[in-house]
Amino acid sequence: MNRRSVRRYLPTPVPEAVIETILKAAIWAPSAHNRQPWRFAVIQSQQTKTSLADAMGAQLRLDLASDGASSDVIEADAGRSYSRITMAPLIILLALSMADMDTYPDARRANHEYTMAVQSLAMAGQNMLLAAHAHGLGACWMCAPLFCPQVVRTTLDLPEDWDPQGMISLGYPAETRTKTRHPLESRVIWR
């Protein structure tokens, strides 16, 4: 209940043993058919983070310009994204692969199978967030790769079957955040 999304970090590197513990927590998440469709890219290099932020920012600028956004809005959004990626000591890209999932000849079942893989990856991501918090790290899930999967795949030279879904930024927190939740009774129906 104390875990919050943290977007500002101290420059202190995250020890490799802690990163491995977080990744191990991820792979013990439940998954559809126990197929474990998750794939992770651990990004520590400042050069790689900068390349990724630049490439994703270029796509974001194109998308916002095609929406008719003002240059001020475009640059503010792109700048915020760039900072969140480059200022974190560690980024873990979360991707899914359908390689081991079931295949179906019809779109309805194929779409459900894909959704099950997405859900499996999301559970792995939640395990990562909780493990990071347990180790005193701040973390934040970012969905930006959904908007530019090919840009991310190309920039990180990922295998073709890796479908980028999100990134988690991690580091020792340089901020404290508090958030409330809606009352339980406003979100639950008992039957």
C-alpha positions in Angstrom: 0.0 0.0 0.0 3.0 2.3 0.2 4.3 1.7 -3.3 3.9 4.7 -5.6 5.0 5.6 -9.1 8.3 7.5 -8.8 9.7 9.4 -11.7 12.7 11.2 -10.2 15.7 9.2 -9.0 19.1 9.7 -7.4 22.0 9.0 -9.8 23.1 6.0 -7.7 23.3 2.8 -9.8 21.1 -0.1 -9.0 23.3 -3.2 -8.0 23.2 -6.0 -10.5 22.2 -8.5 -7.7 19.1 -6.3 -7.0 18.3 -6.2 -10.8 18.5 -10.0 -11.0 16.2 -10.3 -7.9 13.6 -8.0 -9.5 13.8 -10.0 -12.8 13.4 -13.3 -10.9 10.3 -11.9 -9.2 9.0 -11.1 -12.7 9.4 -14.5 -14.1 7.5 -16.1 -11.2 4.3 -14.3 -12.2 1.4 -16.4 -13.3 1.0 -16.7 -17.1 -1.5 -18.1 -19.5 -0.9 -21.8 -20.1 2.4 -21.2 -18.1 3.9 -20.2 -21.4 5.8 -17.2 -19.9 5.5 -14.9 -22.9 7.6 -12.1 -21.3 10.9 -10.8 -22.6 13.0 -8.2 -20.9 15.7 -5.8 -22.1 17.8 -4.3 -19.2 19.0 -0.8 -20.2 21.8 0.7 -18.1 23.9 2.4 -20.7 23.4 6.1 -20.9 24.1 6.0 -24.6 21.3 3.4 -25.1 18.9 5.3 -23.0 19.6 8.5 -24.9 19.2 6.8 -28.3 16.0 5.3 -27.2 14.6 8.6 -25.8 15.7 10.4 -29.0 14.0 7.8 -31.3 10.8 7.6 -29.3 10.7 11.4 -28.9 11.0 11.8 -32.7 7.9 9.5 -33.2 6.0 11.3 -30.4 6.7 14.7 -32.1 5.4 13.3 -35.4 2.3 11.9 -33.7 1.5 15.1 -31.8 2.1 17.3 -34.9 -0.3 15.1 -36.9 -2.9 15.7 -34.1 -2.4 19.4 -34.6 -0.8 20.0 -31.2 1.0 23.3 -30.7 4.8 23.3 -30.7 4.8 24.2 -27.0 2.7 21.1 -26.2 4.8 18.9 -28.4 8.1 20.0 -26.9 6.8 19.8 -23.3 5.6 16.2 -23.9 8.7 15.1 -25.7 11.0 16.8 -23.1 9.1 15.1 -20.3 9.5 11.7 -22.0 13.2 12.3 -22.7 13.9 13.2 -19.1 12.0 10.2 -17.7 14.0 7.8 -19.8 17.4 9.4 -19.6 17.4 10.4 -16.0 16.6 7.0 -14.6 19.6 4.9 -13.6 17.9 1.8 -15.1 15.2 1.1 -17.6 13.7 -2.4 -18.1 11.8 -2.8 -21.3 8.9 -5.3 -21.1 8.0 -7.1 -24.3 5.9 -10.1 -25.1 6.5 -12.9 -27.5 3.7 -15.0 -29.0 6.2 -17.7 -30.0 5.0 -20.2 -27.3 1.4 -19.2 -27.2 -1.4 -21.2 -28.8 -2.4 -20.3 -32.4 -5.9 -20.3 -33.8 -7.3 -20.0 -37.3 -9.9 -17.4 -36.3 -9.4 -13.8 -35.2 -11.6 -14.1 -32.1 -9.6 -16.8 -30.4 -6.3 -15.4 -31.7 -7.1 -12.0 -30.2 -8.0 -13.6 -26.8 -4.7 -15.5 -26.8 -2.8 -12.2 -27.4 -4.8 -10.6 -24.6 -3.8 -13.4 -22.3 -0.2 -12.9 -23.2 -0.5 -9.1 -22.4 -2.1 -9.9 -19.1 0.7 -12.4 -18.3 3.3 -9.7 -19.1 1.4 -7.1 -17.0 1.5 -9.5 -14.0 5.2 -9.9 -14.4 5.5 -6.1 -14.5 3.5 -5.8 -11.3 5.8 -8.3 -9.6 8.8 -6.2 -10.7 7.2 -3.0 -9.3 6.6 -4.8 -5.9 10.1 -6.3 -5.8 11.7 -2.9 -6.6 9.7 -1.3 -3.8 10.7 -4.1 -1.4 14.4 -3.3 -2.2 13.9 0.4 -1.5 13.7 1.5 -5.2 11.3 3.8 -6.8 9.8 2.7 -10.1 7.3 3.8 -12.7 5.6 1.8 -15.5 5.6 3.7 -18.8 3.3 2.6 -21.7 5.0 4.7 -24.3 6.5 1.7 -26.3 2.9 0.8 -27.3 2.8 3.9 -29.4 6.1 3.1 -31.3 6.9 -0.6 -31.0 8.9 -0.7 -34.3 11.0 2.3 -33.2 11.8 0.6 -29.9 12.5 -2.7 -31.6 14.8 -1.2 -34.1 16.6 1.1 -31.6 17.3 -1.7 -29.2 17.9 -4.3 -31.9 15.3 -6.6 -30.4 14.3 -9.9 -32.0 11.4 -9.5 -34.4 9.0 -11.5 -32.3 9.5 -9.2 -29.3 6.4 -6.9 -29.1 7.3 -3.9 -26.8 4.6 -3.2 -24.3 6.1 -1.0 -21.6 9.1 0.2 -19.8 9.8 0.4 -16.1 12.1 3.1 -14.9 13.9 2.2 -11.7 16.3 3.9 -9.2 16.6 5.1 -5.7 13.9 7.7 -5.2 14.6 11.4 -5.2 11.0 12.2 -4.4 8.2 11.0 -2.1 4.8 10.6 -3.5 1.4 10.1 -1.9 -1.8 9.1 -3.6 -5.2 8.1 -2.4 -7.5 5.4 -3.7 -11.2 5.6 -4.4 -13.2 3.9 -1.6 -13.5 0.2 -2.0 -17.3 0.3 -2.0 -17.1 2.5 -5.1 -15.3 -0.2 -7.1 -16.8 -3.5 -5.9 -20.1 -5.2 -6.5 -21.0 -8.0 -4.1 -23.5 -10.6 -5.5 
